[in-house]
Amino acid sequence: MLSYQHAYHAGNFADVHKHLTLHAAIDHLLRKATPITFIDTHAGRGLYPLGAAETQRLGEYRSGVLPLWRSRQALSDEPLLADWLAAIASVQPSYDRLESYPGSPWWLGQRLRGDDRLQLFELHPGEHEHLSRQALPANVRRIHGDGLSGLIAQLPVATPRLCVLIDPSYERKDEYAEVAQRVLAAMRKARHAVMLVWYPLLPAGRHAELLERLRDGGLRKIWRSELSLREPGEERGMYGSGMLIINPPWGLDERLAAAMARVTPLFGETSRYHADWWVEE
């Protein structure tokens, strides 16, 4: 299916959770000088104007990134959040106004070093067209194609290290099994890769299949992070956001926990954050 366009959801609470995690992971990985290949399997666009008709239709950023933006002075004493919000501020025409939200191609591309590489996969023709017009560094390759299949075809990469972001829409029920299958196949080819996998928390609980398949597939060192806005049975729709990190850099879990402890209350009294080792070392 090619119906999903992330512009309708840009800057929502799940983007905050996902991109804050991605930003922290990149920061930890860049502490070493050895080159990295980054692969984004479902890239979407590089930058989302919040005034666009699609984004305004649902306005999910108003209960996502906007509360953090408005609280940025109060959050300035938390290092990871301060750095993340400063990055968002750098793409605004005015520091006082939040007019755009950066997607994963921007978060990955804006910190590339000369020897690093970034491969962006996007299957939706309209989204790929938007991506092709985004200003990104020269060592970024945009690929119009299926990212899950493309990931396997790209392995092994030429650089000593690899970091992958897998962020599908999960519009199809079988995507959970497909993601698990491709992650397991990729980790067999690149067992030291850092793999970030996003998944939605929905009342049907289909994300459990993804988690169980990865646990039963023999992988080690899988860290799980979940942000919930409410209890799953209260109403329809996505009630939370989940992230798995395979082979997380040392110290990433504690750093994110500290940041999320400040973020979570901004999403309401019923919001909760939970993180643990889904599979230990």
C-alpha positions in Angstrom: 0.0 0.0 0.0 1.2 3.5 -0.8 -1.4 5.6 0.9 0.6 6.7 4.0 2.1 10.2 4.0 3.7 11.3 7.2 2.9 14.9 6.7 -0.5 14.3 8.3 1.3 13.3 11.5 4.5 15.4 11.4 5.8 16.5 14.8 3.4 14.4 16.9 4.3 12.8 20.2 5.6 9.6 18.4 8.0 11.8 16.3 9.3 13.4 19.5 9.9 10.0 21.1 11.4 8.5 17.9 13.6 11.5 16.9 14.9 12.2 20.3 16.0 8.6 20.5 17.6 8.8 17.1 19.3 12.1 17.9 20.8 10.6 21.1 21.9 7.4 19.3 23.7 9.5 16.6 25.3 11.6 19.3 26.7 8.5 21.0 27.9 7.0 17.7 29.7 10.1 16.6 31.9 10.0 19.7 34.1 7.5 17.8 36.0 8.6 14.7 35.4 5.5 12.6 33.0 6.1 9.6 29.4 5.1 9.8 26.8 4.1 7.2 23.3 5.2 8.1 20.3 3.6 6.4 16.8 5.0 6.7 14.3 2.4 5.3 11.2 4.6 5.4 12.6 8.1 5.0 9.6 10.3 4.1 10.5 14.0 3.7 13.5 15.9 5.1 11.5 18.8 6.4 7.8 19.3 7.1 6.2 22.8 7.0 3.7 22.8 9.8 1.5 25.2 8.0 1.0 22.7 5.1 -2.6 21.6 4.5 -1.9 17.9 5.3 -0.3 18.8 8.7 -2.9 21.3 9.6 -5.7 18.8 8.9 -4.9 16.8 12.1 -2.6 19.2 13.8 -0.9 16.5 15.8 2.2 18.6 16.3 0.1 20.8 18.7 0.1 18.0 21.3 3.6 16.7 20.3 6.6 18.9 19.6 4.8 22.2 20.4 4.6 21.7 24.2 8.3 21.1 24.2 9.0 24.1 22.0 7.0 26.3 24.3 8.8 24.8 27.4 12.3 25.0 25.9 13.6 27.6 28.4 12.5 25.4 31.3 14.1 22.3 29.6 17.4 24.1 28.9 19.0 22.4 32.0 18.5 18.9 30.5 21.4 18.5 28.1 19.9 16.1 25.6 16.6 18.0 25.3 18.4 21.4 25.1 20.5 20.1 22.2 17.6 18.5 20.4 15.4 21.6 20.7 18.4 23.8 19.5 18.6 21.6 16.4 14.9 22.2 15.8 15.4 25.9 16.3 18.1 25.9 13.7 15.6 25.1 10.8 13.1 27.8 11.8 13.1 31.2 10.0 12.6 32.9 13.4 13.8 31.5 16.8 10.4 32.6 18.3 8.2 30.6 15.9 7.9 26.9 15.2 7.1 26.7 11.5 8.8 23.4 10.4 9.5 20.0 11.8 12.5 18.0 10.6 12.0 14.4 9.5 14.5 11.6 9.9 16.5 12.4 6.7 17.3 15.8 8.3 18.2 14.3 11.7 20.5 11.9 10.0 21.9 14.1 7.3 22.7 17.2 9.2 25.4 15.6 11.3 27.2 13.5 8.7 30.9 13.7 8.6 33.0 13.5 5.5 33.6 9.8 5.6 30.0 8.9 6.7 27.3 7.7 4.3 23.5 8.0 4.4 21.1 6.0 2.3 17.5 7.1 2.3 14.8 4.7 1.0 11.3 6.0 0.2 8.8 3.9 -1.8 5.9 6.4 -2.1 6.4 8.4 -5.3 5.0 11.6 -4.0 7.1 11.4 -0.8 10.2 10.5 -2.8 9.6 13.6 -4.9 9.5 15.8 -1.9 12.6 14.1 -0.5 14.4 14.6 -3.8 13.9 18.4 -3.4 15.3 18.6 0.1 18.7 20.1 0.6 21.0 17.3 2.0 24.8 16.8 2.0 26.6 15.3 -1.0 27.2 12.0 0.8 23.5 11.2 1.0 21.9 8.8 -1.5 18.2 8.9 -2.1 16.6 5.7 -3.4 13.1 5.3 -4.7 12.3 1.8 -3.5 11.4 -0.6 -0.8 13.6 0.0 2.2 13.2 -3.4 3.9 14.3 -5.2 0.7 16.9 -2.5 0.0 18.4 -2.9 3.4 19.3 -6.5 2.9 20.7 -5.8 -0.6 23.0 -3.1 0.8 24.7 -5.4 3.3 27.5 -5.6 4.2 28.4 -1.9 4.0 31.8 -0.5 3.2 32.2 1.4 6.5 33.3 -0.2 9.8 30.0 0.7 11.5 26.3 0.7 10.6 23.2 2.3 12.0 19.7 1.6 10.7 16.4 3.3 11.3 13.3 1.2 10.5 10.1 3.2 10.7 7.2 1.8 8.7 3.6 2.9 8.8 2.4 -0.6 9.8 -0.8 -0.1 7.8 -0.7 -3.8 6.9 -1.1 -6.3 9.7 1.7 -8.5 8.2 4.3 -5.6 8.4 5.1 -6.5 12.0 6.2 -10.0 10.9 8.0 -8.6 7.8 10.0 -6.1 9.9 11.0 -8.8 12.3 12.1 -11.1 9.5 14.2 -8.4 7.8 15.8 -7.3 11.1 16.9 -10.8 11.8 18.2 -11.2 8.3 20.1 -7.9 8.5 21.6 -8.7 11.9 22.9 -12.0 10.5 24.8 -10.1 7.9 25.9 -7.2 10.2 25.8 -8.5 13.7 27.4 -5.4 15.3 24.9 -3.0 13.7 23.0 -0.5 15.8 19.4 -1.0 14.7 16.5 1.3 15.7 13.0 0.0 15.1 9.9 2.1 15.8 6.5 0.6 16.3 3.0 2.0 17.2 1.1 1.0 20.4 -2.4 0.2 19.3 -5.3 -1.4 21.2 -5.0 -4.5 19.1 -1.5 -5.1 20.5 0.0 -6.4 17.2 3.4 -5.0 18.1 3.7 -8.0 20.5 4.3 -10.2 17.4 7.3 -8.0 16.4 8.8 -8.1 19.9 8.3 -11.8 20.3 9.8 -12.7 16.9 12.9 -10.7 17.6 13.3 -12.2 21.1 12.8 -15.7 19.8 15.1 -15.1 16.8 18.2 -15.3 19.0 19.2 -11.7 19.1 20.9 -10.2 22.2 21.0 -6.7 23.6 17.6 -5.3 22.7 16.6 -2.2 24.6 12.9 -1.3 24.6 11.5 2.2 25.2 7.7 3.0 25.2 5.8 6.2 25.7 2.1 5.9 26.4 -0.4 8.7 26.4 -3.2 6.7 28.0 -4.3 3.2 28.7 -4.9 1.0 25.6 -8.6 0.4 26.1 -9.8 4.0 26.5 -10.3 4.9 22.9 -9.4 3.9 19.4 -6.2 4.9 17.6 -2.6 5.0 18.6 -2.2 5.4 22.3 1.6 5.1 22.4 5.0 4.9 20.7 7.6 2.2 21.0 11.3 2.0 20.1 13.6 -1.0 20.1 17.4 -0.4 19.9 19.5 -3.4 19.1 23.1 -3.0 20.3 22.5 0.4 21.9 25.6 2.4 22.6 26.7 2.3 26.2 24.9 4.9 28.4 22.2 5.7 25.9 19.5 4.1 28.0 20.2 6.3 31.0 20.6 9.5 29.0 17.2 8.9 27.3 15.5 8.0 30.5 16.6 11.4 32.0 15.3 13.3 29.1 12.0 11.4 28.8 11.4 12.0 32.5 11.1 15.7 31.6 9.2 15.2 28.4 6.5 12.8 29.5 4.6 15.1 31.9 4.2 17.6 29.0 1.9 15.1 27.2 -0.7 15.0 30.0 -1.4 13.6 33.4 -2.0 10.0 32.0 1.2 9.8 30.0 3.8 7.2 31.1 7.3 6.3 30.0 8.7 2.8 30.4 12.1 1.4 29.3 13.8 -1.9 30.0 15.9 -4.6 28.4 13.6 -6.7 26.2 16.6 -9.0 25.7 19.7 -8.7 27.8 23.2 -9.1 26.7 
